[in-house]
Amino acid sequence: MNHYDLIVLGAGPAGASAAMMAAAKGLRVALFDENAAAGGQVYRAPIMSDVKMDGAEFRAGETLRDALSRSGVCTFLGHVVWAVTGDYRVDALGPDGAISCATTALLVATGTTERVVPFEGWTLPGVIGLAAATILLKSQRTLPGKTTLVAGCGPLLAAVAGNTLKAGGEVKAIVDIASRGEWLDTAAALLSRPAIFKQSLHYGLPILRARIPLYSRHTLVKVSIHGEQLLAELAPCDASARPIVGPRKQILVDCVAVGHGLTPSSDITRLLHAKHHYSREAGGWVAQTDEKGQTSRERLFVAGDGAGIRGAAAAIEQGKRVGLACVDIIRGNNASEAEADGLTRAWQHAARFGQKMAAMMALREGHVKCIPPETVVCRCEDVTRAEIEQACEAGARDVNQLKAWTRCGMGPCQGRTCGDIAAELLATKLGVSRESVGIFSPRTPLRPLTISDMTGDYDYSDIPIPKAAPL
């Protein structure tokens, strides 16, 4: 088994930056990611190497991947990490089979999961997440549909709409839960980040030129099949995203791309029993860390949006800072105070705009309260809101009781898709805080695996049969 000074899980902006910083300071570093190329969601690479793209995000991703290739980091790309143990052993499955590694310190930079608040028709074919639409557009150069409705909240609305137009698609409308006033409140933070402001113009100007209808303070309440297309129904809503009385609009499209923010990926830190707290503004449950990114478990670190939603720019600076802290812990010496302070200031400056975006994407109370009773919440196990509330009435008082009684969260995604909403429904029904109902306990394997992937060419004939004991 290979041993490293530091293993980093996640090769997005935070993880790659942390790995390169630690390697540059002399540590033996391994970097794991399930994608075939580094970059994460924001700097995602095209799946075909001969496809060339333009734009600031693509160029930033290429710069990051080039720097990583020239660093001393041992990369394990295309590897799915399925188990992490308390002694920091990492088990992964890659193109050449299963591997195991051990490490002195572990840094988790696994990013986020997209949140979609269920509505009638959200499980229909052609209804996809904003993040999924982004992958299609960035990585595969594929339109989500010839005509697309973009709905939800946060900066991905403009990104998906802008990239769809750029790829030759038609955006029928943008449906935004936030008001124009909420966006104006982000102006000062946006202007303090010239690169992000420029990127927002890159998306925004084509949207303005195309005269795409923008429905601010509206929510998507229903999608139904209409011939070979989808009929989306919009309704005006209040600040909590609850639909209110007012004219409703129906729009016919090929695809509905919808997303209601992001939740930090905390399954590994929870599996290792680090302390966590719930923060609606940070996206959900996040590991408690000190100023250096170290959790309540010694030598377990977190960086990037998995430590709270702050955006890619902040993730890069935080990754460098946490990577430097890992060097200090492992080597037992303190880094240059000026270098550490400089990285901290850069991180905090970049995080201001990210915090504004995170607040806009935070789960809104009225949005969950208006989910229809018969609507599926857990897609893997077909558990509805009504079934969740029936379990509550029968005595379920936390999400793990709910999981045991309804199978909500027991499917292949292990609650990454439904957990946030199911917990909110349970807390609302009980009239208690989100922290009091808890979060699903993570289990190994962290990702679905097939037995054949794990065993390879192993056959019954390979089983050693001991000789019979003498009579």
Residue pairs with C-beta under 8 A, 6 or more apart in sequence:
1 89
1 100
1 101
1 102
2 30
2 99
2 101
2 102
3 101
3 102
3 103
3 104
4 27
4 28
4 29
4 30
4 74
4 101
4 102
4 103
4 104
5 22
5 27
5 28
5 29
5 103
5 104
5 105
5 330
6 19
6 22
6 27
6 28
6 29
6 30
6 103
6 104
6 105
6 106
6 107
6 323
6 326
6 330
7 29
7 30
7 31
7 32
7 88
7 90
7 101
7 103
7 105
7 106
7 107
8 15
8 16
8 18
8 19
8 22
8 29
8 30
8 31
8 32
8 107
8 109
9 15
9 32
9 33
9 81
9 84
9 90
9 106
9 107
9 108
9 109
9 110
9 268
10 32
10 33
10 40
10 108
10 109
10 110
10 111
10 304
10 306
11 19
11 31
11 32
11 33
11 35
11 38
11 39
11 40
11 68
11 75
11 77
12 33
12 38
12 39
12 40
12 41
12 42
12 43
12 109
12 111
12 304
12 312
12 315
13 39
13 40
13 42
13 43
13 64
13 304
13 312
13 313
13 315
13 316
13 319
14 109
14 111
14 303
14 304
14 305
14 306
14 315
14 316
14 318
14 319
14 322
15 31
15 33
15 40
15 107
15 109
15 110
15 303
15 304
15 319
16 31
16 38
16 39
16 40
16 64
16 68
16 319
17 64
17 315
17 316
17 317
17 319
17 320
17 323
18 107
18 109
18 303
18 319
18 320
18 322
18 323
18 326
19 29
19 31
19 68
19 71
19 73
19 107
19 323
20 67
20 68
20 71
20 73
20 323
21 319
21 320
21 323
21 324
21 327
22 29
22 323
22 324
22 326
22 327
23 29
23 71
23 72
23 73
24 71
24 72
25 323
25 324
25 327
25 331
25 335
26 327
26 331
27 326
27 327
27 330
27 331
28 74
29 72
29 73
29 74
30 73
30 74
30 75
30 76
30 101
30 103
31 38
31 68
31 73
31 74
31 75
31 76
31 77
32 76
32 77
32 79
32 81
32 90
32 92
33 75
33 76
33 77
33 78
33 79
34 78
34 79
34 80
34 81
34 447
35 44
35 45
35 77
35 78
36 45
36 47
36 77
36 78
37 44
37 45
37 65
37 77
38 45
38 61
38 64
38 65
38 68
38 75
38 77
39 45
39 61
39 64
39 65
40 111
40 312
41 111
41 112
41 131
41 134
41 135
42 57
42 61
42 312
43 57
43 58
43 60
43 61
43 64
43 65
43 312
44 61
44 134
44 135
44 138
44 139
45 61
45 62
45 65
45 139
46 53
46 138
46 139
46 140
46 141
47 139
47 140
51 141
53 138
53 141
55 202
56 195
56 198
56 199
56 202
57 138
57 199
58 138
68 75
76 92
76 94
76 99
78 94
78 95
79 92
79 93
79 94
79 99
80 92
80 93
80 94
80 447
80 449
81 90
81 91
81 92
81 268
81 446
81 447
82 91
82 92
82 93
82 444
82 445
82 446
82 447
82 449
83 89
83 90
83 91
83 444
83 445
83 446
84 90
84 91
84 106
84 268
84 271
84 272
84 446
86 272
86 273
87 102
88 102
88 103
88 104
88 105
88 106
88 299
88 300
89 100
89 101
89 102
90 100
90 101
90 102
90 103
90 106
91 98
91 99
91 100
92 98
92 99
92 100
92 101
93 99
93 449
93 453
93 454
97 456
98 453
98 454
98 456
104 299
104 330
105 299
105 300
105 301
105 326
105 329
105 330
106 299
106 300
106 301
107 293
107 301
107 302
107 303
107 322
107 323
107 326
108 268
108 269
108 287
108 300
108 301
108 302
108 303
108 306
109 302
109 303
109 304
109 306
109 315
109 319
110 265
110 267
110 268
110 304
110 306
111 265
111 304
111 305
111 306
112 262
112 263
112 264
112 265
112 283
112 305
112 306
112 309
113 262
113 263
113 265
113 416
113 417
114 129
114 130
114 131
114 132
114 259
114 261
114 262
114 263
115 259
115 260
115 261
115 262
115 263
115 361
115 363
115 420
115 421
116 122
116 129
116 152
116 258
116 259
116 260
116 417
117 241
117 260
117 363
117 367
117 368
117 371
117 421
118 371
118 375
118 376
118 377
118 385
118 421
119 220
119 221
119 222
119 223
119 371
119 372
119 375
120 221
120 222
120 223
120 224
120 372
120 375
121 127
121 222
121 223
121 224
121 230
122 223
122 258
122 375
122 376
123 376
123 379
124 223
124 224
124 225
124 230
126 145
126 230
126 254
126 255
126 256
127 223
127 230
127 255
127 256
127 258
128 136
128 144
128 255
128 256
128 257
128 258
129 257
129 258
129 259
130 150
130 152
130 154
130 156
130 157
130 159
130 160
130 257
130 258
130 259
131 156
131 259
132 144
132 257
133 144
133 148
133 150
133 160
133 164
133 255
133 257
134 156
134 159
134 160
134 163
136 142
136 143
136 144
137 143
137 144
137 160
137 163
137 164
137 167
138 163
141 167
142 167
143 164
143 167
143 168
143 169
144 160
144 164
144 169
144 254
144 255
144 257
145 169
145 253
145 254
145 255
146 169
146 170
146 254
147 169
147 170
147 171
147 172
147 229
147 252
147 253
147 254
147 255
148 160
148 161
148 164
148 169
148 170
148 171
148 172
148 253
148 254
148 255
148 256
148 257
149 171
149 172
149 173
149 175
149 220
149 230
149 232
149 251
149 253
149 255
149 256
149 257
150 157
150 160
150 161
150 164
150 171
150 173
150 174
150 175
150 257
150 258
151 157
151 174
151 175
151 176
151 219
151 220
151 232
151 234
151 256
151 257
151 258
152 175
152 176
152 177
152 220
152 258
152 259
152 260
152 261
153 176
153 177
153 178
153 259
153 260
153 261
153 360
153 361
154 259
154 260
154 261
154 262
154 357
154 360
154 361
155 200
155 357
156 259
157 174
157 176
158 174
158 200
158 203
158 204
158 207
159 203
160 257
161 171
161 174
161 203
161 207
161 212
162 202
162 203
162 204
162 206
162 207
163 203
164 170
164 171
165 171
165 206
165 207
165 210
166 206
171 207
171 210
171 212
172 212
172 213
172 251
172 252
172 253
173 212
173 213
173 214
173 215
173 234
173 251
174 207
174 212
174 213
174 214
174 215
175 215
175 218
175 219
175 220
175 234
176 214
176 215
176 216
176 217
176 218
177 217
177 218
177 219
177 237
177 241
177 260
177 364
177 367
178 216
178 217
178 360
179 216
179 217
179 239
180 216
182 360
183 360
185 356
186 353
186 356
186 357
186 360
189 352
189 353
189 355
189 356
190 196
190 197
190 200
190 353
190 356
191 197
192 349
192 352
192 353
193 313
193 350
193 353
195 313
196 311
196 313
196 353
215 234
215 249
217 236
217 237
217 238
217 239
218 234
218 235
218 236
218 237
218 249
219 234
219 235
219 237
219 241
219 243
219 367
220 232
220 233
220 234
220 256
220 258
221 233
221 234
221 235
221 243
221 248
221 370
222 232
222 233
223 230
223 231
223 232
223 233
223 256
224 230
224 231
224 233
225 231
226 252
229 252
229 253
229 254
230 252
230 253
230 254
230 255
230 256
231 250
231 251
231 252
232 250
232 251
232 252
232 253
232 256
233 248
233 249
233 250
234 248
234 249
234 250
234 251
235 243
235 244
235 246
235 248
236 243
236 244
236 245
236 246
236 247
237 243
237 244
237 366
237 367
238 244
238 366
239 364
240 364
240 365
240 366
240 367
240 369
241 364
241 366
241 367
241 370
242 366
242 367
242 369
242 370
243 370
260 361
260 363
260 367
261 283
261 309
261 358
261 361
261 362
261 363
262 283
262 305
262 309
262 361
263 283
263 284
263 285
263 420
264 282
264 283
264 284
264 285
264 286
264 305
264 306
264 307
264 308
264 309
265 306
265 416
266 276
266 284
266 285
266 286
266 287
266 306
266 439
267 414
267 416
267 442
267 446
268 442
268 446
269 276
269 287
269 295
269 300
269 302
269 306
270 276
270 285
270 439
270 441
270 442
271 442
271 443
271 444
271 446
272 297
272 300
273 297
274 287
274 288
274 295
274 296
274 297
274 300
275 287
275 288
275 295
275 296
276 285
276 286
276 287
276 288
276 439
277 285
277 286
277 288
277 435
278 284
278 285
278 433
278 434
278 435
279 285
279 286
279 308
280 362
280 363
280 434
281 355
281 358
281 359
281 362
282 308
282 309
282 358
283 305
283 308
283 309
283 358
283 361
283 362
284 363
284 420
285 439
286 302
286 306
286 307
286 308
287 295
287 296
287 302
287 306
287 307
288 295
288 296
289 295
289 301
289 302
289 307
291 344
292 301
292 321
292 322
292 325
292 328
293 301
293 302
293 303
293 307
293 318
293 321
293 322
293 325
294 300
294 301
294 325
294 329
295 301
295 302
299 329
299 330
301 322
301 325
301 326
302 322
303 315
303 318
303 319
303 321
303 322
303 323
304 315
304 318
304 319
305 311
305 315
307 318
308 358
309 354
309 357
309 358
309 361
310 318
310 350
310 351
310 354
310 355
310 358
311 350
311 351
311 353
311 354
311 357
313 350
313 353
313 354
314 347
314 350
314 351
314 354
316 350
317 343
317 346
317 347
317 350
318 347
318 351
320 343
321 340
321 343
321 344
321 347
324 335
324 339
324 340
324 343
325 335
325 340
327 335
328 334
328 335
363 420
363 424
365 428
368 421
368 424
368 425
368 428
369 428
371 377
371 385
371 421
371 425
372 385
373 384
373 385
373 386
373 389
374 384
374 385
374 386
375 384
375 385
376 382
376 383
376 384
377 383
377 384
377 385
377 388
377 408
377 418
377 421
377 422
377 425
378 406
378 407
378 408
378 409
378 411
378 415
378 417
378 418
378 422
379 411
379 413
379 417
379 418
380 410
380 411
380 412
380 413
380 417
380 418
381 406
381 407
381 408
381 409
381 410
381 411
383 406
383 407
383 408
383 418
383 422
385 425
387 406
387 408
388 402
388 406
388 408
388 422
388 425
388 426
388 429
389 425
389 429
391 401
391 402
391 405
391 406
392 402
392 426
392 429
392 430
393 429
394 405
395 401
396 402
396 405
396 426
397 430
397 437
398 426
398 436
398 437
398 438
399 409
399 419
399 422
399 423
399 426
399 437
399 438
399 439
399 440
400 438
400 440
400 441
402 408
402 409
402 422
402 426
403 409
403 410
403 415
403 440
408 415
408 418
408 422
409 415
409 418
409 419
409 422
409 440
412 448
414 440
414 442
414 443
414 446
415 422
415 440
419 439
419 440
423 434
423 437
423 438
423 439
424 434
426 437
427 433
427 434
427 436
427 437
430 436
430 437
